[in-house]
Amino acid sequence: MVLIRTSGWVRAYWLTAALTIFGLGIAVFFVVRTPRGRAMRDRLVLRIPLVGDIIRHLATARLAAHVGLLHEAGIPVLEALRTGADLTGQAVLAGQLRLAREAVAAGQPLSAALPRNHAFPSFVVPTLRAGETSGQLGDALRHIETYAATRAKERLLTALALLEPALISLLTSIVGFTALSFFLPLMQLLGGLNPR
């Protein structure tokens, strides 16, 4: 009955549903183009299990690579942080990095300048602190880049390994539901026949 009613609803309202989905897609597209919408989208994406970790580690690796390269080239840390914030590709991390940049400009070390509940991976602050206290910030940034890229690759492989069973389970559920919608009424019909 559910399958029949769903099929009837789709046949009756397919145009309305298609136009609604199309309109929502356009609305989301334009909202995400605003800074506030982009920040909201990125905040939601970071909360998705496994996917959020992959994006967080990739953005951290990209940031550490660029800031480390600029630092070793003699660019001041404040300028390197400003450029690195633009290159993260993640509005939440970029906003937190800009706040940290203001604190660094006021005299704080970078490891203490990040907000308390920052969205960066947990290993970033101890590694930065060790690099700043030893005077080896470039080496610390290289370690962050390597470790974050390795963790992102591991998480991506895990996500891809989980994707196949999830798709098989979804397809099995759909096929099983369709088969049940055919065989259950048939069995009820056959069970209702009186043997002669």
LINNOR-V343973 format. One record per residue. N is the residue number from 0. RES is the residue in one letter. PHI is phi in whole degrees, 0 to 359 (NA if undefined). D_FIRST is the distance of its C-alpha to the first C-alpha in Angstrom with 2 decimals. Layout:
n=N res=RES phi=PHI d_first=D_FIRST
n=N res=RES phi=PHI d_first=D_FIRST
//
This chain:
n=0 res=M phi=NA d_first=0.00
n=1 res=V phi=297 d_first=3.80
n=2 res=L phi=296 d_first=5.43
n=3 res=I phi=294 d_first=5.07
n=4 res=R phi=293 d_first=6.02
n=5 res=T phi=296 d_first=8.39
n=6 res=S phi=298 d_first=9.73
n=7 res=G phi=296 d_first=10.44
n=8 res=W phi=295 d_first=12.09
n=9 res=V phi=297 d_first=14.09
n=10 res=R phi=294 d_first=15.28
n=11 res=A phi=280 d_first=16.33
n=12 res=Y phi=238 d_first=17.96
n=13 res=W phi=296 d_first=19.03
n=14 res=L phi=292 d_first=22.67
n=15 res=T phi=299 d_first=22.61
n=16 res=A phi=296 d_first=20.98
n=17 res=A phi=296 d_first=23.54
n=18 res=L phi=293 d_first=26.40
n=19 res=T phi=296 d_first=25.50
n=20 res=I phi=296 d_first=25.44
n=21 res=F phi=297 d_first=28.66
n=22 res=G phi=296 d_first=30.31
n=23 res=L phi=296 d_first=29.53
n=24 res=G phi=299 d_first=30.93
n=25 res=I phi=295 d_first=34.10
n=26 res=A phi=298 d_first=34.50
n=27 res=V phi=297 d_first=34.26
n=28 res=F phi=301 d_first=36.70
n=29 res=F phi=285 d_first=39.26
n=30 res=V phi=293 d_first=38.90
n=31 res=V phi=292 d_first=39.47
n=32 res=R phi=284 d_first=42.63
n=33 res=T phi=276 d_first=44.24
n=34 res=P phi=300 d_first=46.07
n=35 res=R phi=292 d_first=44.06
n=36 res=G phi=295 d_first=40.70
n=37 res=R phi=296 d_first=41.94
n=38 res=A phi=295 d_first=43.03
n=39 res=M phi=295 d_first=39.68
n=40 res=R phi=298 d_first=37.85
n=41 res=D phi=293 d_first=40.34
n=42 res=R phi=295 d_first=40.12
n=43 res=L phi=293 d_first=36.35
n=44 res=V phi=296 d_first=36.78
n=45 res=L phi=294 d_first=39.41
n=46 res=R phi=273 d_first=37.01
n=47 res=I phi=288 d_first=34.47
n=48 res=P phi=301 d_first=35.12
n=49 res=L phi=71 d_first=37.01
n=50 res=V phi=294 d_first=36.79
n=51 res=G phi=299 d_first=38.89
n=52 res=D phi=295 d_first=41.46
n=53 res=I phi=298 d_first=41.77
n=54 res=I phi=295 d_first=42.39
n=55 res=R phi=299 d_first=44.77
n=56 res=H phi=288 d_first=46.81
n=57 res=L phi=295 d_first=46.96
n=58 res=A phi=295 d_first=48.18
n=59 res=T phi=294 d_first=50.69
n=60 res=A phi=297 d_first=52.01
n=61 res=R phi=296 d_first=52.40
n=62 res=L phi=296 d_first=54.17
n=63 res=A phi=296 d_first=56.49
n=64 res=A phi=296 d_first=57.39
n=65 res=H phi=287 d_first=58.37
n=66 res=V phi=294 d_first=60.12
n=67 res=G phi=296 d_first=61.96
n=68 res=L phi=295 d_first=63.08
n=69 res=L phi=293 d_first=64.34
n=70 res=H phi=296 d_first=66.03
n=71 res=E phi=289 d_first=67.86
n=72 res=A phi=278 d_first=68.91
n=73 res=G phi=94 d_first=70.68
n=74 res=I phi=286 d_first=68.28
n=75 res=P phi=303 d_first=68.37
n=76 res=V phi=299 d_first=65.49
n=77 res=L phi=297 d_first=64.49
n=78 res=E phi=291 d_first=64.15
n=79 res=A phi=296 d_first=62.31
n=80 res=L phi=292 d_first=59.81
n=81 res=R phi=297 d_first=59.30
n=82 res=T phi=293 d_first=58.61
n=83 res=G phi=297 d_first=56.45
n=84 res=A phi=297 d_first=54.25
n=85 res=D phi=290 d_first=53.63
n=86 res=L phi=267 d_first=52.79
n=87 res=T phi=294 d_first=50.21
n=88 res=G phi=75 d_first=47.37
n=89 res=Q phi=223 d_first=45.74
n=90 res=A phi=297 d_first=46.33
n=91 res=V phi=293 d_first=46.18
n=92 res=L phi=296 d_first=48.65
n=93 res=A phi=296 d_first=50.85
n=94 res=G phi=297 d_first=51.07
n=95 res=Q phi=292 d_first=52.07
n=96 res=L phi=290 d_first=54.60
n=97 res=R phi=294 d_first=56.12
n=98 res=L phi=296 d_first=56.57
n=99 res=A phi=295 d_first=58.20
n=100 res=R phi=298 d_first=60.44
n=101 res=E phi=295 d_first=61.74
n=102 res=A phi=291 d_first=62.54
n=103 res=V phi=294 d_first=64.30
n=104 res=A phi=297 d_first=66.31
n=105 res=A phi=276 d_first=67.37
n=106 res=G phi=114 d_first=68.70
n=107 res=Q phi=279 d_first=65.97
n=108 res=P phi=289 d_first=65.15
n=109 res=L phi=298 d_first=61.84
n=110 res=S phi=295 d_first=60.49
n=111 res=A phi=268 d_first=61.04
n=112 res=A phi=278 d_first=59.99
n=113 res=L phi=295 d_first=56.28
n=114 res=P phi=302 d_first=54.26
n=115 res=R phi=300 d_first=53.63
n=116 res=N phi=258 d_first=49.83
n=117 res=H phi=289 d_first=49.94
n=118 res=A phi=264 d_first=47.03
n=119 res=F phi=287 d_first=49.21
n=120 res=P phi=300 d_first=48.98
n=121 res=S phi=294 d_first=50.99
n=122 res=F phi=280 d_first=53.67
n=123 res=V phi=292 d_first=54.86
n=124 res=V phi=295 d_first=57.01
n=125 res=P phi=298 d_first=58.95
n=126 res=T phi=292 d_first=59.63
n=127 res=L phi=296 d_first=60.87
n=128 res=R phi=297 d_first=62.99
n=129 res=A phi=295 d_first=64.59
n=130 res=G phi=292 d_first=65.29
n=131 res=E phi=287 d_first=66.82
n=132 res=T phi=288 d_first=69.02
n=133 res=S phi=267 d_first=70.30
n=134 res=G phi=76 d_first=70.78
n=135 res=Q phi=241 d_first=68.40
n=136 res=L phi=297 d_first=65.59
n=137 res=G phi=299 d_first=65.19
n=138 res=D phi=295 d_first=64.70
n=139 res=A phi=297 d_first=62.21
n=140 res=L phi=293 d_first=60.16
n=141 res=R phi=295 d_first=60.25
n=142 res=H phi=295 d_first=59.02
n=143 res=I phi=298 d_first=56.16
n=144 res=E phi=300 d_first=55.25
n=145 res=T phi=296 d_first=55.33
n=146 res=Y phi=292 d_first=53.44
n=147 res=A phi=294 d_first=50.73
n=148 res=A phi=294 d_first=50.24
n=149 res=T phi=295 d_first=50.06
n=150 res=R phi=295 d_first=47.51
n=151 res=A phi=297 d_first=45.37
n=152 res=K phi=295 d_first=45.52
n=153 res=E phi=297 d_first=44.56
n=154 res=R phi=294 d_first=41.57
n=155 res=L phi=294 d_first=40.46
n=156 res=L phi=297 d_first=40.70
n=157 res=T phi=296 d_first=38.66
n=158 res=A phi=297 d_first=35.94
n=159 res=L phi=292 d_first=35.90
n=160 res=A phi=292 d_first=35.81
n=161 res=L phi=279 d_first=32.74
n=162 res=L phi=293 d_first=30.95
n=163 res=E phi=297 d_first=30.42
n=164 res=P phi=298 d_first=28.75
n=165 res=A phi=295 d_first=26.54
n=166 res=L phi=293 d_first=25.39
n=167 res=I phi=297 d_first=24.91
n=168 res=S phi=296 d_first=22.80
n=169 res=L phi=296 d_first=20.61
n=170 res=L phi=295 d_first=20.23
n=171 res=T phi=297 d_first=19.63
n=172 res=S phi=296 d_first=16.79
n=173 res=I phi=296 d_first=15.12
n=174 res=V phi=295 d_first=15.84
n=175 res=G phi=296 d_first=14.86
n=176 res=F phi=296 d_first=11.37
n=177 res=T phi=295 d_first=11.02
n=178 res=A phi=295 d_first=12.77
n=179 res=L phi=297 d_first=10.79
n=180 res=S phi=294 d_first=7.48
n=181 res=F phi=269 d_first=10.00
n=182 res=F phi=280 d_first=12.27
n=183 res=L phi=297 d_first=10.57
n=184 res=P phi=297 d_first=9.38
n=185 res=L phi=296 d_first=12.83
n=186 res=M phi=292 d_first=14.62
n=187 res=Q phi=294 d_first=13.36
n=188 res=L phi=294 d_first=14.47
n=189 res=L phi=292 d_first=17.71
n=190 res=G phi=289 d_first=18.31
n=191 res=G phi=278 d_first=18.18
n=192 res=L phi=284 d_first=20.89
n=193 res=N phi=275 d_first=24.33
n=194 res=P phi=292 d_first=26.97
n=195 res=R phi=250 d_first=29.89
//
